[in-house]
């Protein structure tokens, strides 16, 4: 007989992966739009493993959303939760990138956004090419509009869809979920057409 060592790695499959720095509001958002109840606290890395939630969005088909653990600079090298974060992003169709725009955020919104995207590209170039929707979170905790305007203008320049939201008050949440629902439905139809074409060619 033969013997061998196998390394098996679990990668969750979800339609939308919620990414961002620690404490960007990922778990709070997931709990507000689904029946999932992830741990929520005001310190970094409260989410130690991905949480899945089923989201319904009006007349559009619902989708599965995964709250991915937050990462820090150097995650592609295994720092923080490192690969535990990045490997699950590979199996998502769309990324919802949350950026803290509140007065209490330590980094500027653009710095936060670029840091996470840099880690994605350093881990695997394909991750940086995934479709992204940007949401400025904790909009209820903003006294001025400088941070919001900075992120909004950056997204416009980069042609990224942008929303300002607050999971605490619900402001903007319905709009971003409806947008994601449409995007997921569009991607599903595109994949179905691709499979049908492949089947006809094979026959």
N, C-alpha and C positions, 0 to 999 in steps of 0.2 A: 504494500500500500504506500500511499504518499501522504505527507503532512506538510502544511504550510501555514504561515501567519497571514491573517487578513485584517486590514484596518477598515472598519465600517464607520462611515460618518453620516449622521442624520442631518438632512437639510430640509427644513420646513417648506412647504409649498403654499404660497399665498398670492392673491391677486395684487395686493398693495402692501408694500413694506414701509413702515413708518420709521424714519431715521432722523438722527440729529445728535447733538451733544447731550451729555447727561443733564437731566433736569430741564429739558426743552419742552416738556409737557406731553410726551408720547403716551404714557400710561393714562394720564388724565383724559386725553382725547379718546383713546380706545374705550375707556369705561363710559364715556358720555355718548358714544354712538353705537355701542353693542352691549350684550349681556356679560361680556368679559369683566372680571374684577381683578385686575393686576394690582400689585402692591404700589401704593403711592405715598411718597414722603418727600420732605424738603432737603434731602441730601443725595449726592450722586450715587449712581449704580444701585438704585432700589430694585431695578429690574435685572435679575441675574440670568434669566432665560426668556426666550421669546414667548409672548402671549398672543393667542389667536382670538379674533372676534368676528362674528358674522354681522355685516352691516347691510341694512336695507335702505334703499334710496328711491322712494316714490315709485314711479311707473317703470323705472329701469331695474334690471335684475340686480339682486344684491351681490356683494362680493366679500371675500375673506380678507381681513386686514391683520397684519402681524405687527405687533409692537416690538421692534428690535432693540435689544439693550444698547444704551448709549456708548459712544466711543470717545477716546481722547486722541490727541496727536501721537502717532506712533503705533496705532492699533494694527496696522498692516504687518508690524513686526511682533505682534503679540502683546503689546502693552495694554493695560486696562483689561477689558474683556476680549480685546483683540479678535482672533479668528472666530470666537464664539459669536461675535456680532456679524462679521463680514461673510461667513460662509452661508448664512441664511438669506442674505440679500441676493445671492445668486439665483435663488428660486422664485423671486418675485417678478411680476410683470411691470409694475409701475412703482416708483418711489415717491412717497409723500415726505418731503424734507421739512422738518419743523425747525424754526429758528426763533430763539427767544428775543423779542424786541422790547421787553419790559425794562424799566429803569434799573432793576437789580441785576441785569445781565453783565457779566464781567468783560465779555468781548463785544466788539461791534457786530451787527448782524452780518455784514459782508465777510468779516473775518471768520465767523462761526461757519457760515455756508461754505466758504472756500476750504476751510480746514477739513471738514467732513468729506467734501468732494475729492480733495487731494488724497485722503486715505483710501477712498474707493478706487481711484485710478492706480495707486501704488500697489494695492492688493491684486487687482485684475483690471486691465483696461476696459473690458466689456462692461464692468459695473458703472464706470463713469459715462458710458454711452446709453444707459437706461433712461427711459422717459421719466422726468422729474416734475413734480408740482411743488411749489414752495409755499409754505404757510408761516407767516409771522405770528407767533403765539404770544399769549398773555397780553393781548391788546388792551385788556381792561386795566392793566397795571402800568400804563404809559401816560406820563404827564405832558410831554411835548411830542411833536411829530417828526423830529429829526431822524430818529432811528427807523421809524416806519417809512419815511420818505427815502432814506438811503437804500433800504432793501428793495423797495418798490422800483426805484429808478434802476438799480442794478439788474433786477429781474427783467425789466423792460428792455434793457440794453442787450441782455443775453437771450432774449426771447423765451423766457421761462414764465409759465403761468403762475401768478401770485395772488394769494389771498391773505387778508389780515383776519385773525380769528381769536376767540377766547373760549376755551372749553368750559371755563367757570361760568360764564354768562350765556354761552351758546351763540354769541355773535359770530356770524360768518361760517359756522360749522356746517349748517345745512347746505350752503352754497358749494363748499369744497367737496362735500360727500356726493352731491348730485353731479358735479363735474367729474369726479373719479368714477362714479357709476357709469356715466356715458363713455368715458375713456376705456374702462374695462370691457364694456359691451362691444365697443368698436374693435378692440384687440381680439376678443373672442371670435367675432365674425370673420376677421381677417385670417385667424388661425384655422377656422373651419373651412374657409375657401381654399387655403393652402393645402389642407389635408385632402379635400375633394379632388383638387387638381392632381395631387400626387397619386391618389388612388386610380384616377382615370389613366394616367401615364403608365402605371404599373400593370393595369389590365391590358 
